Amino acid sequence: MKSLHEQLYISQSAFEKRFRKLVGASPKKFASIVRFNTVLQDIGKAKSLTEICYENDFFDQAHFIKDFKQFTGSTPENFRRFS
């Protein structure tokens, strides 16, 4: 996000306000939604949850599980099992 607002020659707060107005979410929230969409695409493939976690730049599995639960209300393992 930093490089985007620097390329646009505006402050971070101005960038975040404009982004939120146009997209309806903060840049950080939007990035997490995009990343989660990639996780959902990967979860149906024959990859381990650990591979999916690290390929999508999560810091660790605890962070991956926390974010996953935030979006689905379920753990990645349960989601995969019942999908």
KEKE-997304 format. One record per residue (C-alpha): residue in three letters; x, y, z. Coordinates in steps of 0.2 Angstrom, whole numbers, padded with zeros to 4 digits, always signed. Layout:
BEGIN
ALAXYZ ...
This chain:
BEGIN
MET+0000+0000+0000 LYS+0014+0012+0004 SER+0021+0011-0014 LEU+0004+0015-0021 HIS+0001+0031-0012 GLU+0019+0036-0015 GLN+0017+0033-0034 LEU+0001+0044-0033 TYR+0010+0057-0023 ILE-0003+0058-0010 SER-0002+0055+0009 GLN-0006+0038+0016 SER-0022+0045+0025 ALA-0028+0054+0009 PHE-0025+0037-0001 GLU-0035+0027+0012 LYS-0049+0040+0012 ARG-0051+0039-0007 PHE-0049+0020-0008 ARG-0062+0018+0006 LYS-0074+0030-0004 LEU-0072+0021-0020 VAL-0070+0003-0014 GLY-0081+0003+0002 ALA-0067-0005+0012 SER-0050+0000+0018 PRO-0035-0005+0008 LYS-0029-0017+0021 LYS-0047-0025+0022 PHE-0048-0026+0003 ALA-0031-0035+0002 SER-0036-0048+0015 ILE-0052-0051+0005 VAL-0042-0053-0011 ARG-0030-0065-0002 PHE-0044-0075+0005 ASN-0052-0077-0012 THR-0036-0085-0017 VAL-0036-0096-0002 LEU-0054-0102-0007 GLN-0048-0106-0024 ASP-0033-0116-0017 ILE-0043-0125-0004 GLY-0052-0136-0017 LYS-0035-0141-0025 ALA-0024-0156-0019 LYS-0013-0145-0008 SER-0010-0146+0010 LEU-0017-0132+0021 THR+0001-0128+0026 GLU+0006-0126+0008 ILE-0010-0114+0005 CYS-0005-0105+0021 TYR+0013-0101+0016 GLU+0009-0098-0003 ASN-0003-0085+0002 ASP+0010-0076+0013 PHE+0002-0079+0030 PHE+0015-0077+0044 ASP+0011-0093+0052 GLN-0003-0106+0053 ALA-0011-0098+0068 HIS-0013-0082+0058 PHE-0020-0092+0043 ILE-0033-0101+0054 LYS-0038-0084+0063 ASP-0041-0075+0047 PHE-0050-0091+0039 LYS-0062-0091+0054 GLN-0065-0073+0053 PHE-0072-0075+0035 THR-0080-0092+0037 GLY-0084-0095+0055 SER-0075-0112+0053 THR-0057-0119+0053 PRO-0049-0122+0036 GLU-0049-0141+0040 ASN-0068-0142+0044 PHE-0072-0131+0029 ARG-0062-0142+0018 ARG-0070-0158+0025 PHE-0088-0152+0023 SER-0086-0143+0006 
